């Protein structure tokens, strides 16, 4: 643009008249930086919220890790867990929300790393829809658990199973957070992180399977019932969730 300052009007290096056509391109041509997870403000804000939730759970927790692991691996009938029965429900809700947000973050990171084009919706909307899908998945599973257990098992068995399930679910949610950090900010190979996540999920399911057998099917001939139970309440919901998420993410690139 034209310069009104008489002292700088003749400086052709810094200023050019708007009426003078460009004689050439100055500097290097700029290119847009690729959309990567560690540069996303949505992912950074979501991880910060997850970290704050974890910190809040940590400072509000009263029991030691030794007691928690002892109650799971060396259970006793002293009723020690009943003291906290009325005050831990909101913590379970926070863990469910934390799991949902982390699952949505994983879907967002995977879609960014495996697709060259960004989705046709905003990142916040994508994160919200995926979080809602994970939350619906957890809610439906809890309803199925409650229905099946109330029909076939006693209240004491239901309480023992619920304590074991909450422990495994919380442990999986806590261990899943470092995997997200490694994938997003340390650029660990996606296959390594996915294999680690699947291995963690498999270990959790095996431990849950053993606890289900010791709680509900104490005799050896209950293995057939355990197989039907596990396929109905554990394997089938995961397959349905994965199918819905895959079709949802695929549809974003077909719009």
Residue, then its C-alpha position, 0 to 999 in steps of 0.5 A: x500500500x502507498x506510504x504517506x511518510x516522505x522519509x519512507x516512501x522511497x524504501x522499495x524493500x519495505x513498502x510498495x505502492x498499491x498501484x505498482x504490480x508485483x515484480x516477483x514473489x518475495x520469500x518462501x511459499x507458505x503451506x498449511x501445517x497438517x492436522x496432527x493430534x498434538x496441535x489440536x486445541x480440542x484434544x489438548x483441552x479434553x486431556x486437561x479435563x481428564x487430568x483434572x478429573x483424575x486429580x479430583x478422584x485422587x484427592x477425594x479417595x480415602x482408601x490406600x492402594x494396598x487395601x484396594x488390591x487386597x480386596x480384589x485379589x485376596x477378598x474377605x468377608x469382613x464387610x470393609x467395603x460396605x463403609x464406602x457403599x453410599x459415597x462412591x456412586x458419584x465416583x463411578x459416574x466420574x469414571x464412566x465420563x472419563x472413560x467416555x471422553x478417553x474413548x472419544x479422544x482415541x477415535x479422534x486421534x485414530x481418524x486423524x492419523x489414518x485419514x488424509x482429509x479432515x471430517x465434515x463436522x467440527x472436532x467438538x461435535x465429533x468428540x461430543x458424539x463419540x463420547x455420547x456413544x461410549x456413555x450410552x454403551x456403558x449405560x446399556x451394559x449396566x442395564x443388562x448386567x442389572x437385569x441378568x443378575x437380578x433374575x439369576x443371582x443373589x444380592x450377595x453375589x451381585x454385590x461381590x461382582x459389582x465391587x470386582x467390576x468397578x475395580x477392573x473398570x477403574x483400573x482400565x480407565x486409569x491405565x488407558x490415560x498414559x497410552x493416550x498421552x504416548x500416542x498424542x504427544x510422544x508420536x508412538x506408533x499407532x499399531x503399538x498403542x492399539x496393541x497395548x490397548x487391546x492387550x490391556x482390554x484382554x487382561x481386564x476381560x480375563x480377570x473379569x471372567x475369572x471373577x465371574x466364574x468364582x462369584x456366579x458359577x462355582x462348579x465346573x459344570x457352570x463353564x457352559x453358562x459362563x461362556x453364554x454369559x460372557x458372549x452375551x454381556x461382554x463380547x457382543x456389546x463390544x462388537x456392536x459398539x465397534x461397528x457403530x463407531x466404524x460406520x459413524x466415522x466412515x460416514x463422515x468422509x462420505x458426506 
